[in-house]
Amino acid sequence: MSDDIGWKPVWEINLNFLRASVGFSLGWLMWQAYSPEWFYFGFVSVLCWIGGAKRLFQALWGLMRLVLRKRKLSCYKRQGATPKADKLAQENDLRARGMIE
């Protein structure tokens, strides 16, 4: 059993962290531009923060699942021994056991 998990889960977690940081940054920029005349910037800022928080939660959830999966795989790996192949029966062994003449 390989301990390699592949690149896809790690890639998705990193993208979620990147999206969260972009959402929080954009929310902060919009909040800086907020004024009573441009009150929509405040609304957009809150939406960006909500989206960033959602992506941050998804990234942390994916990271937790990945760590738990790796722990479970290592636990399974410690339980069993490495598989071993049986040796092929030689003609002398078969004759000694009476399977061939």
Secondary structure, DSSP 4 states (H G I P E B T S, - for coil): ------SHHHHHHHHHHHHHHHHHHHHHHHHHT--STTTHHHHHHHHHHHHHHHHHHHHHHHHHHHHHHHHHHHHHHHHSPPP-PPPPPPHHHHHHTTS--
